[in-house]
């Protein structure tokens, strides 16, 4: 599947989901990608905020999200969660 995927710089902390969420534009359609705060702390430590971790590791997380989108790993709400 050939998809044009872009990641605008519009991430946000979603308190109810406990996750940093960020949009992905897939062939012009918007999807929501998310990575839990717990996952970011588990991966990178606890000496910064989860948004700071996201900013520092944005390219790796976007690459992971791109693979998940290509593999069509959306949940029932259409969100792509990184583990």
Backbone torsions as a table, in degrees:
resi	resn	phi	psi	omega
1	UNK	NA	124.8	179.8
2	UNK	-98.1	110.2	-177.6
3	UNK	-123.6	138.2	171.5
4	UNK	-90.0	114.2	-176.4
5	UNK	-118.9	127.0	177.3
6	UNK	-126.7	149.7	-180.0
7	UNK	-122.7	96.6	177.0
8	UNK	-64.7	153.5	178.9
9	UNK	-83.0	73.1	-179.0
10	UNK	-137.8	48.9	-179.6
11	UNK	-78.1	156.8	179.3
12	UNK	-151.5	157.5	174.8
13	UNK	-90.7	124.1	177.3
14	UNK	-105.1	104.9	-175.9
15	UNK	-60.9	-43.1	-176.9
16	UNK	-66.4	-31.6	177.7
17	UNK	-88.9	-15.7	-176.9
18	UNK	63.7	38.7	-172.0
19	UNK	-146.0	153.9	167.2
20	UNK	-84.8	125.1	-179.7
21	UNK	-110.3	148.0	178.7
22	UNK	-151.4	143.1	-176.6
23	UNK	-81.3	153.6	170.7
24	UNK	-130.3	133.1	174.8
25	UNK	-100.7	116.6	-177.4
26	UNK	-115.0	107.8	-176.4
27	UNK	50.5	39.6	177.6
28	UNK	89.2	-10.8	179.3
29	UNK	-99.2	138.4	-178.2
30	UNK	-88.8	135.9	173.0
31	UNK	-123.5	160.1	174.7
32	UNK	-108.7	129.4	173.2
33	UNK	-109.7	151.3	-178.2
34	UNK	-148.3	148.4	172.8
35	UNK	-136.7	129.3	-175.0
36	UNK	-67.8	151.1	174.9
37	UNK	-59.2	-39.3	178.0
38	UNK	-60.1	-41.8	179.6
39	UNK	-64.4	-42.4	179.5
40	UNK	-64.2	-42.5	178.5
41	UNK	-65.9	-41.0	178.0
42	UNK	-61.3	-40.0	-178.7
43	UNK	-73.9	-42.5	-165.4
44	UNK	-119.8	-5.1	179.6
45	UNK	106.4	-169.5	-176.1
46	UNK	-130.3	20.7	-176.6
47	UNK	-88.6	1.0	178.3
48	UNK	-140.3	172.5	175.8
49	UNK	-77.0	160.1	-179.2
50	UNK	-63.9	-33.4	176.9
51	UNK	-66.9	-36.7	176.1
52	UNK	-64.4	-42.0	176.2
53	UNK	-60.6	-43.8	179.1
54	UNK	-58.7	-47.2	-179.0
55	UNK	-61.0	-41.8	-178.8
56	UNK	-67.3	-32.6	-173.9
57	UNK	-114.6	21.6	-176.1
58	UNK	-50.9	-48.6	-174.8
59	UNK	-61.8	-42.6	179.1
60	UNK	-65.8	-42.1	-179.3
61	UNK	-67.7	-39.2	177.1
62	UNK	-66.4	-36.7	176.5
63	UNK	-64.1	-41.8	176.7
64	UNK	-63.2	-41.5	178.6
65	UNK	-65.2	-40.0	179.0
66	UNK	-60.1	-43.1	177.8
67	UNK	-63.5	-40.8	179.5
68	UNK	-65.8	-38.4	178.1
69	UNK	-65.1	-45.4	179.9
70	UNK	-62.4	-31.7	179.0
71	UNK	-85.2	1.0	177.8
72	UNK	57.1	49.4	-178.0
73	UNK	-98.5	50.4	177.0
74	UNK	-81.8	150.0	174.8
75	UNK	-85.7	-172.0	-176.2
76	UNK	-63.7	-24.7	178.2
77	UNK	-90.1	-0.9	-179.1
78	UNK	86.4	9.9	178.4
79	UNK	-87.6	150.1	174.6
80	UNK	-107.8	115.9	-179.1
81	UNK	-101.6	132.6	174.0
82	UNK	-92.7	139.7	-178.3
83	UNK	-99.9	NA	NA
